[in-house]
Amino acid sequence: MFGDFLKRLTAPQPAPLDDSDARLALTALLVRVARSDGTFDSSERERIDRISAARYGLSPFEATKLRNDAESLEAEAPDTVRFTRAIKDAVPYEERIGVIEALWQVVLADGVREAEEDALLRLVSSLLGVNDRDSALARQRVEQR
């Protein structure tokens, strides 16, 4: 279903993504992190929907559709390293910081920080080119809300 999209995203020199493709790729990354602990529950789905609605100005219906599409994309996406590096090459740094913040929202959605989620978030932050300090600040902003 997303074969052409993934081929463009993982090309040696990917072109910057248009807005709708960037939304889809970034939401798929949220789904990947949410699934990393082996549980993808309703609190995580709802958090992803709220993040998408707020971040992109979507209705609840549109946010749910985006998440459903992202779930399908995430299932077809290559390993996390290639997928995340492709997003890094196609998405501006400022948006990547916002993505780290959103990822922390998803990790903390169920009230439990699992070791698998922490490890994956450290890896994803690094692959997105976001340093540990910026990631920690993003987590602190989320925890303060």
C-alpha positions, 0 to 999 in steps of 0.5 A: 500500500505504501511501497512507492512512499517508502521507496521515495523516503528511503532513496539515497537522496530523498527529496523533502517531504510535502506536508501530508507525507511528512505528517504521515511519516512522523505519525508512523514514527509515533506509532513505532515508539508506542508499539516498542514495548509490545503494547499499543493500547487505547491511551497511546492511540488517543494520545497520538490522535490528540497530538496529530489534531493539535499539531496539524489542525485536524478534526478528530476524524482526520486525526484518527484516519491519519493514525490508521494510515500511519499504523499501516505505514509503520507495519510496512516501514523498514527497520527503525534506523533506515526509517528514522534516518530517512525522516531526518533527511526529509524533515527540517530540524525544528520539526524534528525537535517537535517530533521528539516532544511528541514521542515523549508524549506517547511514551508517557501516555500510559504513565509508565516509562518502559526500558524499551521505550527509553532505549528506542527514544534515545536511538530515534533522537540520535538518528533524527540528529537531535542531541541528548540535551534537546531530547531531555528538555523536550521530555521535561516540557512534556512532564511539566504539562 
